[in-house]
Amino acid sequence: MGVPPVRRGGSGLLTRPAHPDPRTTEGMFRGRAADRVPALLAALALGLIAPLGTQVAAPEPEPAPVVVAPPAPTARPVVLTDLPVAGPADKRVALTFDDGPDPQWTPQILDVLLKHGAKGTFCMVGAQMARHPDVVAKVVNAGMRICSHSHTHDEGLPSRDARTITAEIGDVAARVPGTPVTYFRAPGGNWDRQILDSAVAQGMQPLGWAIDPRDWKRPAADVILANVEKHLHPGAVILLHDGGGSRARTVEALDRLLPWLRSQGYVTDFP
């Protein structure tokens, strides 16, 4: 059955039919009161209409999916003395140089590393960096790594207050903005829990060493070489110095050590 035609009233205006079809929405709401109540209640229950005096809120947009990036590798409060190697055949070692930068010796050590295509990590003292920023730039531009060795090389750092420890450790990174400083080596190798935790909190892995040829005592180059050769093993972190006095013998020893390492199947790497 079709919908009744719209009739024109005496005023000439269009009027709606007196008996709307109950099958239509209009008919449902203009029918008898007894018929309208159940329909209204059903509409309210379905949320099709709102009670009088209320406003229907616009639907909230669907929240964008949260994309969680995988966590970046974090430093551990353990002093690293060896590189993680796959086994005896993974012949990698790390050369590290403490107490610079020095305007005389750091460039010479850098030249030896570049000559042999080797990698080195320079554990710098903040006060020295302030005096020789040009040397710092040379190390960074050569593709080497920088490690924090504190601001003042205070070997009594464990006895200092927390604020001083934090400032000492963080000073080096503050001097090379944009350059990652992901390692900290305690002056004198003097660690305690507070220093370990402070380094890790600043994103730095505590860095120690496995081989110390005591080049800081300025022994002959032969003695330095013999010490390294005796204790060498895959993954070893080797401690040398580019600051703190004359490093002529260290430069000589390094120039002889690098070809020998290569002859033994070793390569240099960063910690």
C-alpha positions as CSV (number, residue, x, y, z in Angstrom):
1,M,0.0,0.0,0.0
2,G,1.4,3.4,-1.0
3,V,1.9,6.4,1.2
4,P,-1.3,8.7,1.1
5,P,-0.9,11.8,-1.0
6,V,-0.2,15.1,0.6
7,R,-3.4,17.3,0.5
8,R,-3.5,21.0,0.0
9,G,-5.4,22.8,2.8
10,G,-7.7,25.8,2.5
11,S,-4.9,28.2,3.0
12,G,-3.1,26.9,0.0
13,L,-0.4,25.3,2.2
14,L,0.6,21.7,2.1
15,T,-0.9,19.7,4.9
16,R,0.0,16.3,6.1
17,P,-2.4,13.4,6.0
18,A,-4.7,13.1,9.0
19,H,-3.8,9.5,9.5
20,P,-0.1,8.9,8.8
21,D,1.1,5.5,8.0
22,P,2.2,3.9,11.3
23,R,4.9,2.0,9.4
24,T,6.8,5.3,8.8
25,T,8.9,7.1,11.4
26,E,6.4,10.0,11.3
27,G,3.5,7.6,11.9
28,M,5.3,6.0,14.8
29,F,5.5,9.3,16.7
30,R,2.1,10.7,15.6
31,G,0.0,7.6,16.5
32,R,-1.9,7.1,19.6
33,A,-0.3,7.8,22.9
34,A,-0.5,4.2,24.0
35,D,1.3,3.2,20.8
36,R,3.9,6.0,21.1
37,V,5.2,5.2,24.6
38,P,6.7,1.8,23.8
39,A,8.3,3.2,20.7
40,L,9.8,6.1,22.6
41,L,11.1,3.8,25.3
42,A,12.7,1.6,22.7
43,A,14.3,4.6,21.0
44,L,15.7,5.8,24.3
45,A,17.1,2.4,25.1
46,L,18.8,2.2,21.8
47,G,20.2,5.7,22.1
48,L,18.4,6.9,19.0
49,I,17.0,9.9,20.9
50,A,18.0,11.8,24.0
51,P,15.9,12.6,27.0
52,L,14.5,16.2,27.1
53,G,16.9,18.8,28.4
54,T,20.0,16.8,27.4
55,Q,22.4,17.3,24.6
56,V,23.8,14.6,22.5
57,A,27.6,14.8,22.5
58,A,29.4,14.4,19.2
59,P,31.1,11.1,18.9
60,E,34.7,11.3,20.0
61,P,37.3,10.5,17.4
62,E,39.1,7.1,17.6
63,P,42.4,7.7,19.4
64,A,45.4,7.2,17.2
65,P,47.3,3.9,17.8
66,V,50.2,4.4,20.2
67,V,53.5,3.3,18.5
68,V,56.0,2.3,21.1
69,A,59.6,2.3,19.8
70,P,61.8,-0.6,21.0
71,P,63.9,0.5,24.0
72,A,67.4,1.6,23.2
73,P,70.3,-0.4,24.5
74,T,71.1,0.8,28.0
75,A,74.3,0.9,30.0
76,R,74.7,-1.6,32.8
77,P,76.2,-0.9,36.2
78,V,79.0,-3.4,35.5
79,V,82.6,-2.3,34.6
80,L,83.3,-3.5,31.1
81,T,86.8,-4.9,30.8
82,D,86.3,-7.0,27.7
83,L,84.4,-6.7,24.5
84,P,81.6,-9.2,24.1
85,V,83.1,-11.7,21.6
86,A,81.7,-14.8,20.0
87,G,84.7,-16.9,20.9
88,P,88.4,-17.3,20.5
89,A,88.1,-16.8,16.7
90,D,86.5,-13.3,17.3
91,K,89.8,-11.5,17.6
92,R,88.8,-8.0,18.4
93,V,90.5,-5.7,20.9
94,A,89.8,-2.2,22.1
95,L,92.5,0.5,22.4
96,T,91.8,3.2,24.9
97,F,93.8,6.3,25.7
98,D,93.5,8.1,29.0
99,D,94.2,11.6,30.4
100,G,94.2,13.7,27.3
101,P,93.7,15.6,25.2
102,D,97.3,16.7,25.0
103,P,98.4,19.1,22.3
104,Q,101.6,17.2,21.6
105,W,100.9,13.5,22.2
106,T,97.2,13.1,21.2
107,P,97.8,14.2,17.6
108,Q,100.7,11.8,17.3
109,I,98.7,8.9,18.6
110,L,95.9,9.8,16.3
111,D,98.3,9.8,13.4
112,V,99.5,6.3,14.2
113,L,95.9,5.0,14.5
114,L,95.0,6.5,11.1
115,K,98.2,5.3,9.5
116,H,97.3,1.7,10.4
117,G,93.6,2.0,9.9
118,A,92.9,1.4,13.6
119,K,90.2,2.5,16.0
120,G,90.7,4.2,19.3
121,T,88.7,5.4,22.2
122,F,90.0,8.5,24.0
123,C,89.0,8.8,27.7
124,M,89.3,12.6,28.1
125,V,89.5,14.8,31.1
126,G,87.2,17.8,30.9
127,A,89.7,20.3,32.2
128,Q,92.1,19.3,29.4
129,M,89.3,19.5,26.8
130,A,88.6,23.1,27.9
131,R,92.3,23.9,27.2
132,H,92.6,22.1,23.9
133,P,89.2,22.1,22.1
134,D,91.0,22.0,18.7
135,V,92.6,18.6,19.6
136,V,89.2,17.3,20.7
137,A,87.8,18.3,17.3
138,K,90.6,16.4,15.6
139,V,89.8,13.3,17.5
140,V,86.1,13.5,16.7
141,N,86.6,14.4,13.1
142,A,88.9,11.4,12.7
143,G,86.0,9.1,13.6
144,M,87.3,8.1,17.0
145,R,85.2,7.7,20.1
146,I,85.3,9.8,23.3
147,C,84.9,8.4,26.8
148,S,84.4,10.6,29.9
149,H,87.3,10.4,32.3
150,S,85.8,13.0,34.6
151,H,86.4,16.8,34.8
152,T,89.4,16.9,37.1
153,H,90.7,13.3,37.2
154,D,89.9,13.2,40.9
155,E,91.0,9.7,42.1
156,G,89.1,10.4,45.3
157,L,85.8,10.7,43.5
158,P,84.1,7.9,45.5
159,S,84.3,10.1,48.6
160,R,82.6,13.1,47.0
161,D,78.9,14.0,47.4
162,A,76.4,12.9,44.8
163,R,76.1,16.3,43.1
164,T,79.9,16.5,42.6
165,I,80.1,13.0,41.2
166,T,77.3,13.7,38.7
167,A,78.9,16.9,37.6
168,E,82.4,15.3,37.2
169,I,81.0,12.4,35.1
170,G,78.8,14.6,32.9
171,D,81.3,17.4,32.2
172,V,83.0,15.7,29.2
173,A,79.7,15.1,27.4
174,A,78.7,18.7,27.9
175,R,81.8,19.8,26.1
176,V,81.0,17.9,22.9
177,P,77.3,18.5,22.2
178,G,76.1,16.3,19.4
179,T,78.8,13.8,19.9
180,P,77.8,10.6,21.8
181,V,79.8,10.0,24.9
182,T,78.6,6.5,25.9
183,Y,81.4,5.4,28.3
184,F,82.8,6.6,31.6
185,R,86.2,5.5,33.1
186,A,86.7,6.2,36.8
187,P,90.0,8.0,37.5
188,G,92.5,5.4,38.8
189,G,89.9,2.7,38.2
190,N,88.3,3.7,41.6
191,W,84.7,2.5,41.4
192,D,81.9,2.4,43.9
193,R,78.2,1.8,43.6
194,Q,77.4,5.5,43.6
195,I,79.8,6.2,40.6
196,L,78.5,3.2,38.7
197,D,74.9,4.3,39.2
198,S,75.6,7.9,38.3
199,A,77.4,6.9,35.1
200,V,74.6,4.6,34.0
201,A,72.0,7.3,34.9
202,Q,73.8,9.6,32.4
203,G,73.7,6.9,29.7
204,M,77.4,5.9,30.1
205,Q,78.7,2.3,30.3
206,P,81.4,2.0,33.0
207,L,84.6,1.2,31.2
208,G,87.6,-0.6,32.7
209,W,90.4,-2.5,31.1
210,A,91.8,-6.0,30.9
211,I,95.4,-5.1,30.0
212,D,97.4,-2.4,31.6
213,P,101.0,-2.2,30.3
214,R,101.7,0.7,32.8
215,D,102.9,3.0,30.0
216,W,102.1,5.9,32.4
217,K,105.4,4.9,34.2
218,R,107.2,5.5,30.9
219,P,108.9,2.2,30.4
220,A,110.7,1.3,27.2
221,A,108.5,0.6,24.2
222,D,109.8,-3.1,24.3
223,V,108.4,-3.4,27.8
224,I,105.0,-2.0,26.8
225,L,104.8,-4.4,23.9
226,A,105.8,-7.4,25.9
227,N,103.2,-6.7,28.5
228,V,100.4,-6.5,25.9
229,E,101.6,-9.6,24.0
230,K,101.7,-11.6,27.2
231,H,98.1,-10.8,28.3
232,L,96.5,-10.4,24.9
233,H,93.2,-12.3,24.4
234,P,90.1,-11.8,22.2
235,G,87.9,-9.0,23.5
236,A,90.6,-7.4,25.7
237,V,90.3,-3.7,26.5
238,I,93.8,-2.3,26.5
239,L,94.7,0.8,28.6
240,L,97.2,3.3,27.2
241,H,97.8,7.0,27.8
242,D,97.9,10.1,25.6
243,G,98.2,12.6,28.5
244,G,99.8,13.1,31.8
245,G,103.4,13.7,30.6
246,S,105.7,12.5,27.9
247,R,104.1,9.7,25.8
248,A,106.9,9.3,23.3
249,R,107.4,5.6,24.3
250,T,103.7,5.0,24.0
251,V,103.6,6.4,20.5
252,E,106.6,4.2,19.6
253,A,105.0,1.1,21.1
254,L,101.7,1.7,19.4
255,D,103.3,2.1,16.0
256,R,104.9,-1.4,16.5
257,L,101.9,-3.0,18.3
258,L,99.3,-2.4,15.5
259,P,101.2,-4.3,12.8
260,W,101.9,-7.1,15.2
261,L,98.2,-7.3,16.2
262,R,97.3,-7.6,12.5
263,S,99.9,-10.4,12.0
264,Q,98.1,-12.3,14.8
265,G,94.7,-11.9,13.2
266,Y,93.5,-9.2,15.5
267,V,91.5,-6.1,14.6
268,T,90.8,-3.0,16.7
269,D,87.2,-2.1,17.6
270,F,85.3,0.3,19.9
271,P,84.1,-1.0,23.2
